[in-house]
Amino acid sequence: MQHYKSYATTIQVVSENEGSLVKWIWEYENLQEDGPTPSKITWIL
């Protein structure tokens, strides 16, 4: 996380008719304009 000024993850689960909908939101701000994306975290998808 040393490459990011801020990092937040939000997970929202909404019940549907016969199941659920899961919404993942990743928000981050790089310390430098050309900084890396947080790809080690997003492998889950």
mmCIF file of the N, C-alpha and C atoms, coordinates in Angstrom:
data_MODEL
# 
_entry.id   MODEL 
# 
loop_
_atom_site.group_PDB 
_atom_site.id 
_atom_site.type_symbol 
_atom_site.label_atom_id 
_atom_site.label_alt_id 
_atom_site.label_comp_id 
_atom_site.label_asym_id 
_atom_site.label_entity_id 
_atom_site.label_seq_id 
_atom_site.pdbx_PDB_ins_code 
_atom_site.Cartn_x 
_atom_site.Cartn_y 
_atom_site.Cartn_z 
_atom_site.occupancy 
_atom_site.B_iso_or_equiv 
_atom_site.pdbx_formal_charge 
_atom_site.auth_seq_id 
_atom_site.auth_comp_id 
_atom_site.auth_asym_id 
_atom_site.auth_atom_id 
_atom_site.pdbx_PDB_model_num 
ATOM 1   N N  . MET A 1 1  ? 0.803   -1.187  0.000   1.00 0.00 ? 1  MET A N  1 
ATOM 2   C CA . MET A 1 1  ? 0.000   0.000   0.000   1.00 0.00 ? 1  MET A CA 1 
ATOM 3   C C  . MET A 1 1  ? 0.857   1.266   0.000   1.00 0.00 ? 1  MET A C  1 
ATOM 4   N N  . GLN A 1 2  ? 2.176   1.125   -0.060  1.00 0.00 ? 2  GLN A N  1 
ATOM 5   C CA . GLN A 1 2  ? 3.050   2.289   -0.008  1.00 0.00 ? 2  GLN A CA 1 
ATOM 6   C C  . GLN A 1 2  ? 2.963   3.147   -1.264  1.00 0.00 ? 2  GLN A C  1 
ATOM 7   N N  . HIS A 1 3  ? 2.296   2.674   -2.324  1.00 0.00 ? 3  HIS A N  1 
ATOM 8   C CA . HIS A 1 3  ? 2.177   3.429   -3.571  1.00 0.00 ? 3  HIS A CA 1 
ATOM 9   C C  . HIS A 1 3  ? 0.944   4.332   -3.607  1.00 0.00 ? 3  HIS A C  1 
ATOM 10  N N  . TYR A 1 4  ? 0.108   4.264   -2.575  1.00 0.00 ? 4  TYR A N  1 
ATOM 11  C CA . TYR A 1 4  ? -1.182  4.949   -2.617  1.00 0.00 ? 4  TYR A CA 1 
ATOM 12  C C  . TYR A 1 4  ? -1.333  5.967   -1.499  1.00 0.00 ? 4  TYR A C  1 
ATOM 13  N N  . LYS A 1 5  ? -1.903  7.103   -1.843  1.00 0.00 ? 5  LYS A N  1 
ATOM 14  C CA . LYS A 1 5  ? -2.203  8.129   -0.854  1.00 0.00 ? 5  LYS A CA 1 
ATOM 15  C C  . LYS A 1 5  ? -3.416  7.694   -0.035  1.00 0.00 ? 5  LYS A C  1 
ATOM 16  N N  . SER A 1 6  ? -4.415  7.129   -0.710  1.00 0.00 ? 6  SER A N  1 
ATOM 17  C CA . SER A 1 6  ? -5.604  6.606   -0.030  1.00 0.00 ? 6  SER A CA 1 
ATOM 18  C C  . SER A 1 6  ? -6.099  5.372   -0.770  1.00 0.00 ? 6  SER A C  1 
ATOM 19  N N  . TYR A 1 7  ? -6.782  4.486   -0.041  1.00 0.00 ? 7  TYR A N  1 
ATOM 20  C CA . TYR A 1 7  ? -7.298  3.247   -0.605  1.00 0.00 ? 7  TYR A CA 1 
ATOM 21  C C  . TYR A 1 7  ? -8.510  2.831   0.212   1.00 0.00 ? 7  TYR A C  1 
ATOM 22  N N  . ALA A 1 8  ? -9.624  2.533   -0.474  1.00 0.00 ? 8  ALA A N  1 
ATOM 23  C CA . ALA A 1 8  ? -10.842 2.106   0.228   1.00 0.00 ? 8  ALA A CA 1 
ATOM 24  C C  . ALA A 1 8  ? -11.550 1.034   -0.590  1.00 0.00 ? 8  ALA A C  1 
ATOM 25  N N  . THR A 1 9  ? -12.112 0.064   0.094   1.00 0.00 ? 9  THR A N  1 
ATOM 26  C CA . THR A 1 9  ? -12.888 -0.996  -0.544  1.00 0.00 ? 9  THR A CA 1 
ATOM 27  C C  . THR A 1 9  ? -14.277 -1.008  0.084   1.00 0.00 ? 9  THR A C  1 
ATOM 28  N N  . THR A 1 10 ? -15.300 -1.068  -0.760  1.00 0.00 ? 10 THR A N  1 
ATOM 29  C CA . THR A 1 10 ? -16.681 -1.150  -0.301  1.00 0.00 ? 10 THR A CA 1 
ATOM 30  C C  . THR A 1 10 ? -17.313 -2.388  -0.925  1.00 0.00 ? 10 THR A C  1 
ATOM 31  N N  . ILE A 1 11 ? -17.961 -3.194  -0.106  1.00 0.00 ? 11 ILE A N  1 
ATOM 32  C CA . ILE A 1 11 ? -18.674 -4.378  -0.587  1.00 0.00 ? 11 ILE A CA 1 
ATOM 33  C C  . ILE A 1 11 ? -20.136 -4.231  -0.169  1.00 0.00 ? 11 ILE A C  1 
ATOM 34  N N  . GLN A 1 12 ? -21.026 -4.335  -1.154  1.00 0.00 ? 12 GLN A N  1 
ATOM 35  C CA . GLN A 1 12 ? -22.459 -4.197  -0.885  1.00 0.00 ? 12 GLN A CA 1 
ATOM 36  C C  . GLN A 1 12 ? -23.162 -5.450  -1.400  1.00 0.00 ? 12 GLN A C  1 
ATOM 37  N N  . VAL A 1 13 ? -24.006 -6.054  -0.569  1.00 0.00 ? 13 VAL A N  1 
ATOM 38  C CA . VAL A 1 13 ? -24.772 -7.240  -0.948  1.00 0.00 ? 13 VAL A CA 1 
ATOM 39  C C  . VAL A 1 13 ? -26.250 -6.873  -0.928  1.00 0.00 ? 13 VAL A C  1 
ATOM 40  N N  . VAL A 1 14 ? -26.931 -7.112  -2.056  1.00 0.00 ? 14 VAL A N  1 
ATOM 41  C CA . VAL A 1 14 ? -28.347 -6.782  -2.177  1.00 0.00 ? 14 VAL A CA 1 
ATOM 42  C C  . VAL A 1 14 ? -29.102 -8.075  -2.485  1.00 0.00 ? 14 VAL A C  1 
ATOM 43  N N  . SER A 1 15 ? -30.139 -8.374  -1.710  1.00 0.00 ? 15 SER A N  1 
ATOM 44  C CA . SER A 1 15 ? -30.958 -9.561  -1.944  1.00 0.00 ? 15 SER A CA 1 
ATOM 45  C C  . SER A 1 15 ? -31.813 -9.364  -3.185  1.00 0.00 ? 15 SER A C  1 
ATOM 46  N N  . GLU A 1 16 ? -31.795 -10.353 -4.045  1.00 0.00 ? 16 GLU A N  1 
ATOM 47  C CA . GLU A 1 16 ? -32.635 -10.368 -5.243  1.00 0.00 ? 16 GLU A CA 1 
ATOM 48  C C  . GLU A 1 16 ? -33.689 -11.465 -5.053  1.00 0.00 ? 16 GLU A C  1 
ATOM 49  N N  . ASN A 1 17 ? -34.501 -11.731 -6.059  1.00 0.00 ? 17 ASN A N  1 
ATOM 50  C CA . ASN A 1 17 ? -35.571 -12.729 -5.960  1.00 0.00 ? 17 ASN A CA 1 
ATOM 51  C C  . ASN A 1 17 ? -35.097 -14.056 -5.387  1.00 0.00 ? 17 ASN A C  1 
ATOM 52  N N  . GLU A 1 18 ? -34.233 -14.759 -6.100  1.00 0.00 ? 18 GLU A N  1 
ATOM 53  C CA . GLU A 1 18 ? -33.776 -16.072 -5.649  1.00 0.00 ? 18 GLU A CA 1 
ATOM 54  C C  . GLU A 1 18 ? -32.271 -16.103 -5.402  1.00 0.00 ? 18 GLU A C  1 
ATOM 55  N N  . GLY A 1 19 ? -31.677 -14.962 -5.158  1.00 0.00 ? 19 GLY A N  1 
ATOM 56  C CA . GLY A 1 19 ? -30.239 -14.905 -4.935  1.00 0.00 ? 19 GLY A CA 1 
ATOM 57  C C  . GLY A 1 19 ? -29.832 -13.546 -4.398  1.00 0.00 ? 19 GLY A C  1 
ATOM 58  N N  . SER A 1 20 ? -28.601 -13.199 -4.667  1.00 0.00 ? 20 SER A N  1 
ATOM 59  C CA . SER A 1 20 ? -28.075 -11.920 -4.195  1.00 0.00 ? 20 SER A CA 1 
ATOM 60  C C  . SER A 1 20 ? -27.172 -11.309 -5.255  1.00 0.00 ? 20 SER A C  1 
ATOM 61  N N  . LEU A 1 21 ? -27.021 -10.014 -5.191  1.00 0.00 ? 21 LEU A N  1 
ATOM 62  C CA . LEU A 1 21 ? -26.140 -9.264  -6.067  1.00 0.00 ? 21 LEU A CA 1 
ATOM 63  C C  . LEU A 1 21 ? -25.044 -8.671  -5.194  1.00 0.00 ? 21 LEU A C  1 
ATOM 64  N N  . VAL A 1 22 ? -23.771 -8.890  -5.587  1.00 0.00 ? 22 VAL A N  1 
ATOM 65  C CA . VAL A 1 22 ? -22.650 -8.369  -4.828  1.00 0.00 ? 22 VAL A CA 1 
ATOM 66  C C  . VAL A 1 22 ? -21.970 -7.294  -5.657  1.00 0.00 ? 22 VAL A C  1 
ATOM 67  N N  . LYS A 1 23 ? -21.760 -6.126  -5.054  1.00 0.00 ? 23 LYS A N  1 
ATOM 68  C CA . LYS A 1 23 ? -21.126 -5.002  -5.734  1.00 0.00 ? 23 LYS A CA 1 
ATOM 69  C C  . LYS A 1 23 ? -19.844 -4.649  -4.987  1.00 0.00 ? 23 LYS A C  1 
ATOM 70  N N  . TRP A 1 24 ? -18.696 -4.714  -5.702  1.00 0.00 ? 24 TRP A N  1 
ATOM 71  C CA . TRP A 1 24 ? -17.390 -4.375  -5.126  1.00 0.00 ? 24 TRP A CA 1 
ATOM 72  C C  . TRP A 1 24 ? -16.961 -3.038  -5.706  1.00 0.00 ? 24 TRP A C  1 
ATOM 73  N N  . ILE A 1 25 ? -16.518 -2.136  -4.861  1.00 0.00 ? 25 ILE A N  1 
ATOM 74  C CA . ILE A 1 25 ? -16.009 -0.839  -5.311  1.00 0.00 ? 25 ILE A CA 1 
ATOM 75  C C  . ILE A 1 25 ? -14.622 -0.635  -4.706  1.00 0.00 ? 25 ILE A C  1 
ATOM 76  N N  . TRP A 1 26 ? -13.628 -0.418  -5.582  1.00 0.00 ? 26 TRP A N  1 
ATOM 77  C CA . TRP A 1 26 ? -12.263 -0.100  -5.146  1.00 0.00 ? 26 TRP A CA 1 
ATOM 78  C C  . TRP A 1 26 ? -11.979 1.334   -5.517  1.00 0.00 ? 26 TRP A C  1 
ATOM 79  N N  . GLU A 1 27 ? -11.611 2.121   -4.552  1.00 0.00 ? 27 GLU A N  1 
ATOM 80  C CA . GLU A 1 27 ? -11.246 3.513   -4.805  1.00 0.00 ? 27 GLU A CA 1 
ATOM 81  C C  . GLU A 1 27 ? -9.835  3.717   -4.265  1.00 0.00 ? 27 GLU A C  1 
ATOM 82  N N  . TYR A 1 28 ? -8.975  4.318   -5.093  1.00 0.00 ? 28 TYR A N  1 
ATOM 83  C CA . TYR A 1 28 ? -7.611  4.560   -4.651  1.00 0.00 ? 28 TYR A CA 1 
ATOM 84  C C  . TYR A 1 28 ? -7.079  5.819   -5.309  1.00 0.00 ? 28 TYR A C  1 
ATOM 85  N N  . GLU A 1 29 ? -6.090  6.406   -4.658  1.00 0.00 ? 29 GLU A N  1 
ATOM 86  C CA . GLU A 1 29 ? -5.426  7.585   -5.187  1.00 0.00 ? 29 GLU A CA 1 
ATOM 87  C C  . GLU A 1 29 ? -3.923  7.311   -5.128  1.00 0.00 ? 29 GLU A C  1 
ATOM 88  N N  . ASN A 1 30 ? -3.267  7.350   -6.275  1.00 0.00 ? 30 ASN A N  1 
ATOM 89  C CA . ASN A 1 30 ? -1.827  7.110   -6.340  1.00 0.00 ? 30 ASN A CA 1 
ATOM 90  C C  . ASN A 1 30 ? -1.058  8.274   -5.738  1.00 0.00 ? 30 ASN A C  1 
ATOM 91  N N  . LEU A 1 31 ? 0.105   7.975   -5.168  1.00 0.00 ? 31 LEU A N  1 
ATOM 92  C CA . LEU A 1 31 ? 0.993   9.030   -4.684  1.00 0.00 ? 31 LEU A CA 1 
ATOM 93  C C  . LEU A 1 31 ? 1.604   9.795   -5.847  1.00 0.00 ? 31 LEU A C  1 
ATOM 94  N N  . GLN A 1 32 ? 1.896   9.058   -6.943  1.00 0.00 ? 32 GLN A N  1 
ATOM 95  C CA . GLN A 1 32 ? 2.455   9.668   -8.135  1.00 0.00 ? 32 GLN A CA 1 
ATOM 96  C C  . GLN A 1 32 ? 1.504   9.416   -9.296  1.00 0.00 ? 32 GLN A C  1 
ATOM 97  N N  . GLU A 1 33 ? 1.481   10.325  -10.252 1.00 0.00 ? 33 GLU A N  1 
ATOM 98  C CA . GLU A 1 33 ? 0.555   10.242  -11.384 1.00 0.00 ? 33 GLU A CA 1 
ATOM 99  C C  . GLU A 1 33 ? 0.707   8.944   -12.178 1.00 0.00 ? 33 GLU A C  1 
ATOM 100 N N  . ASP A 1 34 ? 1.920   8.433   -12.322 1.00 0.00 ? 34 ASP A N  1 
ATOM 101 C CA . ASP A 1 34 ? 2.164   7.215   -13.096 1.00 0.00 ? 34 ASP A CA 1 
ATOM 102 C C  . ASP A 1 34 ? 2.288   5.979   -12.205 1.00 0.00 ? 34 ASP A C  1 
ATOM 103 N N  . GLY A 1 35 ? 1.731   6.025   -11.008 1.00 0.00 ? 35 GLY A N  1 
ATOM 104 C CA . GLY A 1 35 ? 1.815   4.915   -10.064 1.00 0.00 ? 35 GLY A CA 1 
ATOM 105 C C  . GLY A 1 35 ? 1.041   3.696   -10.538 1.00 0.00 ? 35 GLY A C  1 
ATOM 106 N N  . PRO A 1 36 ? 1.325   2.540   -9.950  1.00 0.00 ? 36 PRO A N  1 
ATOM 107 C CA . PRO A 1 36 ? 0.687   1.287   -10.369 1.00 0.00 ? 36 PRO A CA 1 
ATOM 108 C C  . PRO A 1 36 ? -0.774  1.185   -9.918  1.00 0.00 ? 36 PRO A C  1 
ATOM 109 N N  . THR A 1 37 ? -1.552  0.395   -10.670 1.00 0.00 ? 37 THR A N  1 
ATOM 110 C CA . THR A 1 37 ? -2.906  0.076   -10.231 1.00 0.00 ? 37 THR A CA 1 
ATOM 111 C C  . THR A 1 37 ? -2.809  -1.071  -9.223  1.00 0.00 ? 37 THR A C  1 
ATOM 112 N N  . PRO A 1 38 ? -3.758  -1.215  -8.318  1.00 0.00 ? 38 PRO A N  1 
ATOM 113 C CA . PRO A 1 38 ? -3.681  -2.254  -7.284  1.00 0.00 ? 38 PRO A CA 1 
ATOM 114 C C  . PRO A 1 38 ? -4.070  -3.632  -7.829  1.00 0.00 ? 38 PRO A C  1 
ATOM 115 N N  . SER A 1 39 ? -3.318  -4.161  -8.776  1.00 0.00 ? 39 SER A N  1 
ATOM 116 C CA . SER A 1 39 ? -3.671  -5.415  -9.443  1.00 0.00 ? 39 SER A CA 1 
ATOM 117 C C  . SER A 1 39 ? -3.536  -6.640  -8.542  1.00 0.00 ? 39 SER A C  1 
ATOM 118 N N  . LYS A 1 40 ? -2.705  -6.611  -7.523  1.00 0.00 ? 40 LYS A N  1 
ATOM 119 C CA . LYS A 1 40 ? -2.578  -7.755  -6.623  1.00 0.00 ? 40 LYS A CA 1 
ATOM 120 C C  . LYS A 1 40 ? -3.840  -7.970  -5.819  1.00 0.00 ? 40 LYS A C  1 
ATOM 121 N N  . ILE A 1 41 ? -4.647  -6.952  -5.658  1.00 0.00 ? 41 ILE A N  1 
ATOM 122 C CA . ILE A 1 41 ? -5.907  -7.050  -4.926  1.00 0.00 ? 41 ILE A CA 1 
ATOM 123 C C  . ILE A 1 41 ? -7.034  -7.494  -5.854  1.00 0.00 ? 41 ILE A C  1 
ATOM 124 N N  . THR A 1 42 ? -7.060  -7.019  -7.079  1.00 0.00 ? 42 THR A N  1 
ATOM 125 C CA . THR A 1 42 ? -8.180  -7.269  -7.986  1.00 0.00 ? 42 THR A CA 1 
ATOM 126 C C  . THR A 1 42 ? -8.162  -8.655  -8.631  1.00 0.00 ? 42 THR A C  1 
ATOM 127 N N  . TRP A 1 43 ? -7.197  -9.505  -8.330  1.00 0.00 ? 43 TRP A N  1 
ATOM 128 C CA . TRP A 1 43 ? -7.176  -10.857 -8.891  1.00 0.00 ? 43 TRP A CA 1 
ATOM 129 C C  . TRP A 1 43 ? -8.384  -11.674 -8.424  1.00 0.00 ? 43 TRP A C  1 
ATOM 130 N N  . ILE A 1 44 ? -9.031  -11.242 -7.369  1.00 0.00 ? 44 ILE A N  1 
ATOM 131 C CA . ILE A 1 44 ? -10.200 -11.951 -6.822  1.00 0.00 ? 44 ILE A CA 1 
ATOM 132 C C  . ILE A 1 44 ? -11.304 -12.077 -7.866  1.00 0.00 ? 44 ILE A C  1 
ATOM 133 N N  . LEU A 1 45 ? -11.468 -11.058 -8.682  1.00 0.00 ? 45 LEU A N  1 
ATOM 134 C CA . LEU A 1 45 ? -12.516 -11.059 -9.686  1.00 0.00 ? 45 LEU A CA 1 
ATOM 135 C C  . LEU A 1 45 ? -12.158 -11.996 -10.805 1.00 0.00 ? 45 LEU A C  1 
# 
